[in-house]
Amino acid sequence: MDGYNAVSLLGIVLLPGIAWVFSADRRKMNWRVIGWGIGIQLAFALFLFRAPVAAKLFLFVNGAAVKVLGCAGKGTEFLFGPLATGSSGFILAIQGLATIPFFSALVAVLYFTGVLPLMIRAFAAVFTWLMRVSGAESLCAASNIFVGIESALTVKPHLSEMTRSELCTVLAVGMATVASNVLLMYVSMLKALFPNIAGHLISASLLSAPAALVMSKILLPETGAPKTLGTRVRPHYERESSLFEAIINGANAGLRLVGGICALLLAVLGLVALVNLLLGAVGGWVNSWTGWTVDWTLEGLLGCLFWPFAVIMGVPPADVGVVAKILGTRAVVTEIAGYQQLAGALEAGRLMHPRSQVIAAYALCGFAHIASMSIFVGGVAALVPERTRDLVAVGFRALVAATLACLLTGAVAGTFYTAGSGL
């Protein structure tokens, strides 16, 4: 283990410690959740980065994901012709967002055939058995490895009776992970510059679920009595009457998601540009008066906030500023813009060390941003309107938990990554 790996290992200790400092009740720590949650991450990362057979499995999964992405591209090629090939450069709406309906339909097929519910129950059983959290929390965390906001539907019958700590966990695991139908959109953005990105993002999605459970239970420990504690909960979902109906509903849901993402990006990017315009006017005067060289943008200021976090994740000093600013971008402009900045940094050669791009890819892999908090709080509140006040009360704490969980995943990846790992 070299010096950078040691720093990342230290980060695995410091990040939960930071969560503990801001905990709602520092005397109510569930050490089983913390120990097993971090232990699951370490065991998986150790196997992934250090086991000889893992490299072959990783490359197989990466290759399979890229091939599936190629299948998704057939529809975009038919609809958009030469624009879909990337000959005119990467166009997010065509090479990225246009693949989402395909993956949404694929997820719907896996739900209909029973494959996805079986996988979700398997992960949920592991979380319930090892971490001793409620069955509903475990099921929601497991669902979020594969799907997004709709994961709340799998525990819909239990939402009304959940404790505040459980509701915080539902929101945190949603924001700390990414849905499979958008994960491969990030792959399409980065695969030309980061050949093994698909395997890394799939691994990050697996790692972030237990990390979110850990951070959520530290920031808002359980003080109530969960109704499903120690029990296994089966996923709740409405099964379509036929496979073709599942495909239609999945594709339509994906199209609505594309519309929502486009609207969000149009609104958020414009609002951020407006805020940056005002900050720049004030900051330019401050810089000229004081002689400072501060970057007076939201991304730049948040980059300063994330600078120490980039350090404790084990990012080499030469790349800390770039990675910190990318993380700051994710916090206000969504992870899509963050991955776009990562692609731009790789293309421009602004990241000097391969470990920096790996850590950044893992730490960005989550919906941990302000806009997402509103989406998840609103989405879950629509299912249980009577719990709206509780959801709003825990929303920001869940966002902090999700952000720290993503950073913890980056630190875990940094602990075991080496240039000779073959990944």
Secondary structure, DSSP 4 states (H G I P E B T S, - for coil): --HHHHHHHHHHHHHHHHHHHT-S-TT---HHHHHHHHHHHHHHHHHHHH-HHHHHHHHHHHHHHHHHHHHHHHHHHHHHGGGGGTTT---IIIIIGGGHHHHHHHHHHHHHTTHHHHHHHHHHHHHHHHH--BHHHHHHHHHHTT-SGGGGGGGHHHHTT--HHHHHHHHHHHHHS--HHHHHHHHHHHTTTSTTHHHHHHHHHHHHHHHHHHHHHHHS---S--TTBT---PPP----SSHHHHHHHHHHHHHHHHHHHHHHHHHHHHHHHHHHHHHHHHHHHHHHHH------SHHHHHHHHHHHHHHHTT--HHHHHHHHHHHHHHHHHHHHHHHHHHHHHHHHT----HHHHHHHHHHH-S--SHHHHHHHHHHHHHH-GGGHHHHHHHHHHHHHHHHHHHHHHHHHHHHH--GGG--
